[in-house]
């Protein structure tokens, strides 16, 4: 963790990138108040938690931000190359109709495959590497499709093609950390989803606590349709309270998970319509859980352990039942056609059974 007042080469490297991004007047080796403001602005723009301090996640994001397309040859390596240059490449290929998957700034096999397809189409050497010749071809070509719509259309079409029934859906529930309250909400949600025919997997049991990487890998290997992460927040000021939902999105890269954003909105609205938790709204973030999980993923903060009111609510089994029902209804509404949808807060699980969409 790099904090205000620190000095050293790491601070110099960080401020070099912040200067290149136009967030600070000049590089410096001192973590001054000006640097704090620049870091906060960077975190805000990148969908990171805004603290003004440089933790591992912020430092990694700053390292990625220093690369521009053309600075280096992009190729598949272990570990994968990451950076704004990769995101710029992915965005350009997506605009031209080549399927890179999500614009996430990670040069993996799917991006390599899209580069090869592009190279075939323009007659350059097909090696899956984005070097000078490929970049020149990218610059010369006129965009066939504008606005980055193809990936959004593919994601939406995939979700719609799965149909309204939950019986063919794979849902991964991620009770974050080792908190027993969120684990209990996950178990209650699991039971309701199983009753509707869904396949449900939890990333942990009652006593173990896998790493975030292990949870992401578990979800990806499960070929999940959705990944739902349940979390309890904490803050120094006990007045902080309420529920918030997060989905993958980056204003810096101009990309959002369309399905993730819609699902986050449904979850947030259902929870707030059925409970008296304060509405802290939905937010786009670039956290690794949201970025690296293949399936559309949302993180739901169910309240604050530092707030007595939130703790009192979540300690009640009947309240956790309401949360579980809200989650199941939000999942079902995600797959319903517009003409079959219902007003927020009105559907019940019994309605889903009676409607005959279980199978």
VMD Tcl script that draws the C-alpha trace (Angstrom):
set ca {
  {0.00 0.00 0.00}
  {1.39 3.40 -1.02}
  {0.05 6.23 1.15}
  {0.20 10.04 1.28}
  {3.62 11.20 2.46}
  {5.50 8.20 1.01}
  {8.52 8.78 -1.21}
  {10.46 6.59 -3.63}
  {10.89 5.17 -7.11}
  {7.45 3.54 -7.05}
  {5.84 6.94 -6.50}
  {7.90 8.34 -9.38}
  {6.76 5.54 -11.70}
  {3.13 6.08 -10.69}
  {3.27 9.84 -11.17}
  {4.94 9.40 -14.56}
  {1.82 7.58 -15.74}
  {-0.53 10.05 -14.04}
  {1.35 12.87 -15.79}
  {1.06 11.10 -19.14}
  {-2.69 10.82 -18.55}
  {-2.93 14.54 -17.85}
  {-3.89 14.10 -14.20}
  {-0.86 15.79 -12.65}
  {1.39 18.68 -13.70}
  {4.73 16.85 -13.39}
  {6.16 13.57 -12.06}
  {7.43 13.55 -8.49}
  {8.82 11.08 -5.97}
  {6.58 12.46 -3.16}
  {3.02 11.26 -2.59}
  {1.75 14.81 -2.11}
  {-1.84 16.10 -1.78}
  {-1.78 16.82 -5.53}
  {-0.91 13.17 -6.16}
  {-3.72 12.07 -3.84}
  {-6.20 14.10 -5.89}
  {-4.81 12.64 -9.12}
  {-5.05 9.09 -7.78}
  {-8.64 9.69 -6.68}
  {-9.50 11.02 -10.16}
  {-7.82 8.00 -11.75}
  {-9.70 5.58 -9.50}
  {-12.99 7.29 -10.26}
  {-12.40 7.14 -14.02}
  {-11.32 3.49 -13.93}
  {-14.20 2.14 -11.86}
  {-12.03 1.43 -8.82}
  {-12.80 2.08 -5.18}
  {-11.92 5.74 -4.59}
  {-9.52 6.00 -1.65}
  {-6.65 8.26 -2.79}
  {-4.26 5.50 -1.75}
  {-2.52 3.02 -4.05}
  {-3.36 -0.57 -3.22}
  {-2.45 -3.55 -5.41}
  {-5.51 -3.11 -7.62}
  {-4.86 0.58 -8.27}
  {-1.17 -0.02 -8.90}
  {-2.00 -2.74 -11.45}
  {-4.51 -0.42 -13.17}
  {-1.92 2.39 -13.34}
  {0.59 -0.04 -14.85}
  {-1.99 -1.03 -17.50}
  {-2.80 2.63 -18.21}
  {0.78 3.44 -19.23}
  {0.53 1.42 -22.46}
  {-0.76 2.91 -25.71}
  {-1.46 0.87 -28.84}
  {1.82 0.58 -30.73}
  {4.09 0.80 -27.68}
  {4.79 -2.95 -27.82}
  {3.95 -6.09 -29.80}
  {0.88 -7.75 -28.31}
  {0.74 -11.53 -28.13}
  {-0.39 -14.41 -25.95}
  {1.97 -14.88 -23.02}
  {1.83 -16.37 -19.54}
  {0.73 -14.42 -17.61}
  {-1.49 -12.65 -20.14}
  {-0.44 -9.20 -21.35}
  {-2.71 -6.49 -19.95}
  {-3.04 -2.81 -20.72}
  {-4.89 0.06 -22.33}
  {-3.20 -0.89 -25.61}
  {-4.90 -4.30 -25.48}
  {-8.25 -2.65 -24.71}
  {-7.78 -0.23 -27.63}
  {-7.03 -3.16 -29.95}
  {-10.06 -5.08 -28.73}
  {-12.31 -2.05 -29.14}
  {-11.09 -1.44 -32.71}
  {-11.54 -5.10 -33.70}
  {-15.00 -5.19 -32.11}
  {-16.05 -2.10 -34.05}
  {-15.07 -3.90 -37.25}
  {-17.07 -7.00 -36.36}
  {-14.32 -9.31 -35.08}
  {-15.28 -11.21 -31.93}
  {-12.82 -10.49 -29.12}
  {-15.39 -11.16 -26.45}
  {-15.41 -8.60 -23.68}
  {-13.23 -5.50 -24.03}
  {-11.26 -6.16 -20.86}
  {-7.68 -5.19 -21.73}
  {-6.43 -8.78 -21.43}
  {-4.68 -10.42 -24.42}
  {-5.96 -13.98 -24.22}
  {-6.76 -16.74 -26.74}
  {-10.03 -15.14 -27.85}
  {-8.30 -11.85 -28.67}
  {-5.53 -13.74 -30.45}
  {-8.15 -15.58 -32.54}
  {-9.80 -12.27 -33.50}
  {-6.41 -10.85 -34.50}
  {-5.76 -13.88 -36.71}
  {-9.15 -13.43 -38.40}
  {-8.36 -9.77 -38.99}
  {-4.92 -10.61 -40.36}
  {-6.48 -13.11 -42.79}
  {-8.95 -10.49 -43.98}
  {-6.27 -7.89 -44.77}
  {-3.62 -10.26 -46.15}
  {-0.92 -9.74 -43.51}
  {1.06 -12.51 -41.82}
  {-1.34 -14.61 -39.73}
  {0.48 -15.12 -36.43}
  {-1.97 -13.77 -33.85}
  {0.51 -11.09 -32.81}
  {-0.36 -7.41 -33.01}
  {2.84 -5.79 -34.24}
  {3.56 -2.79 -36.51}
  {2.08 -4.32 -39.70}
  {-1.19 -5.24 -38.00}
  {-1.48 -1.85 -36.32}
  {-0.91 -0.04 -39.64}
  {-3.67 -2.15 -41.21}
  {-5.97 -1.29 -38.30}
  {-5.32 2.42 -38.71}
  {-5.84 2.36 -42.48}
  {-9.13 0.48 -42.47}
  {-12.38 2.39 -42.22}
  {-14.67 1.19 -39.44}
  {-17.37 -1.12 -40.72}
  {-19.42 -0.92 -37.54}
  {-19.32 2.06 -35.16}
  {-20.07 2.35 -31.47}
  {-18.80 -1.04 -30.30}
  {-22.31 -2.51 -30.68}
  {-21.44 -6.03 -31.92}
  {-20.24 -7.37 -28.55}
  {-23.26 -5.90 -26.79}
  {-25.58 -7.46 -29.38}
  {-23.86 -10.84 -29.03}
  {-24.16 -10.77 -25.23}
  {-27.82 -9.77 -25.36}
  {-28.63 -12.35 -28.04}
  {-26.95 -15.11 -26.03}
  {-28.98 -14.20 -22.95}
  {-32.26 -14.06 -24.90}
  {-31.58 -17.36 -26.64}
  {-31.52 -19.16 -23.30}
  {-35.31 -18.80 -22.95}
  {-37.40 -17.83 -19.89}
  {-37.28 -21.09 -17.90}
  {-34.73 -21.38 -15.10}
  {-34.46 -25.15 -15.56}
  {-31.64 -24.84 -18.10}
  {-29.72 -22.08 -16.30}
  {-26.47 -22.46 -14.35}
  {-26.22 -19.96 -11.50}
  {-23.09 -19.51 -9.38}
  {-23.60 -17.90 -5.98}
  {-20.53 -16.41 -4.33}
  {-20.93 -15.70 -0.59}
  {-17.95 -13.36 -0.26}
  {-15.41 -13.74 2.53}
  {-16.31 -16.09 5.35}
  {-19.32 -14.22 6.76}
  {-22.12 -16.55 7.87}
  {-24.94 -14.09 7.12}
  {-24.13 -13.85 3.42}
  {-23.60 -17.62 3.33}
  {-27.07 -18.07 4.81}
  {-28.59 -15.75 2.17}
  {-26.79 -17.78 -0.51}
  {-28.16 -21.07 0.85}
  {-31.71 -19.67 1.01}
  {-31.37 -18.41 -2.56}
  {-29.94 -21.75 -3.66}
  {-32.93 -23.65 -2.29}
  {-35.43 -21.47 -4.12}
  {-33.53 -21.70 -7.40}
  {-33.24 -25.48 -7.14}
  {-37.00 -25.68 -6.61}
  {-37.44 -23.86 -9.93}
  {-35.15 -26.30 -11.71}
  {-31.96 -24.23 -11.97}
  {-28.50 -25.73 -11.51}
  {-26.84 -23.87 -8.65}
  {-23.25 -23.90 -7.40}
  {-21.79 -22.12 -4.36}
  {-18.16 -21.00 -4.47}
  {-17.61 -21.99 -0.84}
  {-19.02 -23.97 2.04}
  {-19.89 -22.81 5.53}
  {-16.31 -22.86 6.83}
  {-13.84 -22.45 3.95}
  {-12.78 -19.19 2.29}
  {-11.29 -19.60 -1.22}
  {-9.30 -16.79 -2.79}
  {-10.95 -14.46 -5.28}
  {-8.96 -16.10 -8.09}
  {-10.25 -19.53 -7.05}
  {-13.84 -18.26 -7.02}
  {-13.47 -16.73 -10.51}
  {-11.92 -19.94 -11.84}
  {-14.70 -22.02 -10.26}
  {-17.39 -19.92 -11.95}
  {-15.66 -20.02 -15.33}
  {-15.24 -23.81 -15.18}
  {-18.93 -24.14 -14.27}
  {-19.96 -22.48 -17.56}
  {-22.29 -20.28 -15.56}
  {-25.07 -18.19 -17.07}
  {-24.84 -15.77 -14.14}
  {-22.48 -15.20 -11.23}
  {-23.89 -13.43 -8.16}
  {-21.52 -12.29 -5.43}
  {-23.04 -11.48 -2.03}
  {-21.14 -9.13 0.24}
  {-21.39 -7.13 3.47}
  {-19.57 -3.80 3.58}
  {-18.00 -1.98 6.51}
  {-17.05 1.66 6.98}
  {-15.43 3.78 9.67}
  {-18.56 5.95 9.93}
  {-21.40 3.82 11.27}
  {-23.95 6.06 9.51}
  {-23.04 4.46 6.16}
  {-25.84 2.03 5.35}
  {-27.89 0.48 2.58}
  {-27.64 -1.84 -0.43}
  {-25.66 -1.31 -3.64}
  {-25.10 -3.45 -6.74}
  {-22.09 -3.47 -9.06}
  {-21.53 -4.69 -12.62}
  {-18.57 -4.68 -15.01}
  {-18.08 -1.39 -16.78}
  {-15.24 0.94 -17.71}
  {-15.75 4.49 -18.93}
  {-12.04 4.60 -19.75}
  {-12.48 1.71 -22.21}
  {-16.02 2.71 -23.20}
  {-17.49 -0.70 -22.38}
  {-20.18 -2.06 -20.09}
  {-21.62 -5.53 -19.59}
  {-25.11 -5.01 -21.04}
  {-26.60 -8.08 -19.34}
  {-24.68 -7.34 -16.13}
  {-25.96 -3.77 -16.04}
  {-29.58 -4.82 -16.61}
  {-29.38 -7.58 -14.02}
  {-27.77 -5.24 -11.47}
  {-30.65 -2.81 -11.99}
  {-33.25 -5.58 -11.53}
  {-31.57 -6.83 -8.34}
  {-31.25 -3.36 -6.84}
  {-34.86 -2.45 -7.61}
  {-36.28 -5.74 -6.28}
  {-34.30 -5.55 -3.02}
  {-35.22 -1.92 -2.38}
  {-38.89 -2.48 -3.28}
  {-39.20 -5.40 -0.83}
  {-37.11 -4.07 2.08}
  {-36.34 -0.80 3.84}
  {-32.63 -0.94 2.98}
  {-31.40 2.41 1.69}
  {-30.95 2.50 -2.09}
  {-27.25 3.11 -2.79}
  {-27.88 2.45 -6.51}
  {-25.95 0.47 -9.14}
  {-22.39 1.24 -10.20}
  {-19.99 0.19 -12.96}
  {-16.66 -1.15 -11.63}
  {-13.60 -2.89 -13.04}
  {-12.87 -5.14 -10.06}
  {-11.30 -8.45 -11.08}
  {-14.34 -10.44 -9.96}
  {-16.49 -8.51 -12.45}
  {-13.82 -8.26 -15.14}
  {-12.40 -11.79 -15.22}
  {-15.52 -13.86 -14.63}
  {-16.76 -15.00 -18.03}
  {-20.46 -14.98 -17.17}
  {-22.33 -11.71 -16.56}
  {-21.51 -10.97 -12.93}
  {-22.89 -8.69 -10.26}
  {-21.71 -7.97 -6.75}
  {-24.42 -7.09 -4.25}
  {-23.59 -5.24 -1.03}
  {-26.46 -6.27 1.26}
  {-25.66 -3.71 3.94}
  {-22.97 -2.59 6.36}
  {-21.70 -4.57 9.32}
  {-20.66 -1.21 10.80}
  {-24.28 0.03 10.83}
  {-26.47 -1.22 13.72}
  {-29.66 -0.91 11.66}
  {-28.37 -3.00 8.77}
  {-27.00 -5.62 11.16}
  {-30.34 -5.80 12.97}
  {-32.21 -6.34 9.70}
  {-29.84 -8.98 8.33}
  {-29.82 -10.86 11.63}
  {-33.49 -11.74 11.11}
  {-34.12 -14.99 9.19}
  {-37.35 -13.60 7.72}
  {-35.44 -10.60 6.32}
  {-32.88 -12.91 4.70}
  {-35.80 -14.83 3.18}
  {-37.03 -11.60 1.58}
  {-33.57 -10.92 0.15}
  {-33.39 -14.45 -1.26}
  {-36.80 -14.09 -2.91}
  {-35.80 -10.72 -4.37}
  {-32.70 -12.31 -5.93}
  {-34.65 -15.19 -7.46}
  {-37.29 -12.86 -8.90}
  {-34.58 -10.61 -10.37}
  {-32.95 -13.64 -12.01}
  {-36.27 -14.74 -13.49}
  {-37.12 -11.23 -14.73}
  {-33.78 -11.09 -16.55}
  {-34.94 -13.93 -18.80}
  {-38.57 -12.88 -19.26}
  {-39.68 -11.18 -22.47}
  {-40.78 -7.57 -22.00}
  {-44.44 -8.47 -22.51}
  {-44.23 -11.13 -19.75}
  {-42.44 -8.95 -17.20}
  {-44.16 -7.51 -14.14}
  {-43.91 -4.41 -11.98}
  {-40.97 -4.36 -9.58}
  {-41.78 -5.85 -6.19}
  {-44.99 -7.61 -7.29}
  {-43.87 -11.06 -8.48}
  {-43.64 -13.96 -6.05}
  {-41.95 -17.32 -6.48}
  {-45.38 -18.95 -6.32}
  {-46.32 -16.87 -9.39}
  {-43.40 -18.40 -11.29}
  {-44.54 -21.93 -10.42}
  {-48.15 -21.15 -11.34}
  {-47.09 -19.60 -14.65}
  {-45.63 -22.92 -15.75}
  {-42.18 -21.56 -16.69}
  {-40.31 -23.87 -14.34}
  {-39.49 -26.29 -17.15}
}
mol new
graphics top color blue
foreach p $ca { graphics top sphere $p radius 0.5 }
foreach p [lrange $ca 0 end-1] q [lrange $ca 1 end] { graphics top cylinder $p $q radius 0.2 }
display resetview
